[in-house]
Amino acid sequence: MRKPVRSYSQIFDEQNVDSFLVTGYIRILIDGYNLLHAWPDLAKGYPRYSEEARDELRFILQQFQDHSGIQVTLIFDGKGKKSPTKRSNKLKKKARESDMMEVLFSPSGMSADNVIERLACRLAEYGKVLVVSNDSIEKSTVRSFGADTMGCQNFINEISRCEVSFSEKINRHNSKEKSNFHR
């Protein structure tokens, strides 16, 4: 009897992921509040729905996008409130330094899930799309459009792995460059 073929989505959700960077995704769609709630160490001391928490998530995902080369779209429910603080202004300034990541807020009467579903459907004709969410209904829906899915904790682990990899590359580069300059 033949074993059923497992999709990348099932593998990502069931196993520790070594790297999805080699799979050729054209876009990663992220349910912003879903990821924020799954990441308690991010923006400690700030409410999950605060601008400070969103800005810190955006800054980290911008770094991830810069390192991976995969376009990231972060989608939140609603319009977001403006409550500028010194910390959020500082993070916004950092995020603007390479401001290519797309951040969307769902329009009135539409959830972030609806926006993600529409984007996954429209982007499918251009290539592989990855949706990051813990919502099983959302994952099932976007899979029907051909998108792959990943749970939030696996994505957080992947970001951490990429940060370590990037730091190692920088350290190797700096060591190599340092050896070129002798006094």
Disulfide bonds with the S-S distance in Angstrom:
none
